[in-house]
Amino acid sequence: MLFTSSGRVVIKNSCYREDQGPVDERCNCYTCRNYSRAYLRHLFQCNEILAYQLNSIHNLHYYCSLMAEMRTAITEDRFVEWRRRFYMQRNDSL
C-alpha cells in the first residue's frame, strides 16, 4: 500500500496495470519522479524486492513531508485548520 496526498493506493489492484502516471502527482520523491504505477505494480506482482524498496522510499518521503507540514502548522498556531484541510483532501479516511 502506498500513501498519497489523495489517499491510499493499493498498487496490486488491476486498475494500475497500464497506469503510466506517478504514484502521487504532488510528490517529488525518487519513486514518483522515475517510475509509473504500472511498473510498480509489475514489480510487486513479480515479487521483486525493488518493489518494496521503491514503495518504502515513497512512503517514507510522504510521511516525512507530512510531519514537516504538521510541525509548521503547529508552530504557526494553525494546526486545527491544517487538520481540517488534510482530511478534506483525502479520498478515504486514512
N, C-alpha and C positions, 0 to 999 in steps of 0.2 A: 504494500500500500504506500502510496506517495501522498504527501500533504501539499496542498497548493493554496494560493490566495483565494480560490473559489470553492474549496472543499477537497474532499478525498478523491484520489484516483486509484482505482483497483486495476493495476496495469495488466493483469491476466485476462480481463474481460475482452471478448472478441471485438467489441466496437473500436478497439485501438489497433486492430490488425493492420490497417492501411493508413493510420493517422500519422501524417508527416510533421505535425506540429510538435513544439516542445512540451514538456510536462506542464509547465506553467509559463504563460506568455509574459507575466510580470517579473519572472525570476531571471537573474543573471548568473546563476551558478554554472559551473563547468558542464554539468549534465544537460541543463536546458539549452546552453549555447551550442552544444555539439551533437546531441542525439535526439532522435524523434521518439514519440510514444510507440510507434510501430517497432522500431529497433529495440527499445527497452522491453517491449512485450515479447519479441522474438527471443531475446536473451533469456528472459525469465522462463519462457516455455521450454527452452533447451537446457534449463538448469545450469546456465553458465554463471560462474562466480562473478563475472563482470557485471551482471545484472544487479547483484546485491551491492557491489561496490558503488556503482553509479547511482542506484536508488538511495544508498546511505549518504553519498555526497550531497544529493539534492535535499533529502530530509534534514540533514544537519544544517545546511545553509538556510533552509526555510526557518527552522526553529531558532537559529542564532539571530537571524534578521528579525523575527517576530519578537524575541526577547529585547533586542535593541530598541525596537519601536515602543515596546511596552515601558522600558526604562525611561525613555524620553518623555512619554506621556505622563508617567508618574512624576518625574522631575518638573515638568511644566504644569503640574496640577490639572491635567485634563484626562485622567485615566478613565473616568466614567464615560466621557464622550468617545474615547478611543475604543473602549469595550463595546459600546453600542454599535459603532460603525463596523467593528470587527465581525460581530455576529450578523449584521445586516448583509455583509458581503459574501457570506458563505451560502453554498447550496445545501449544505447539511449542517447538523448541529455540532459536529466535531466533538 
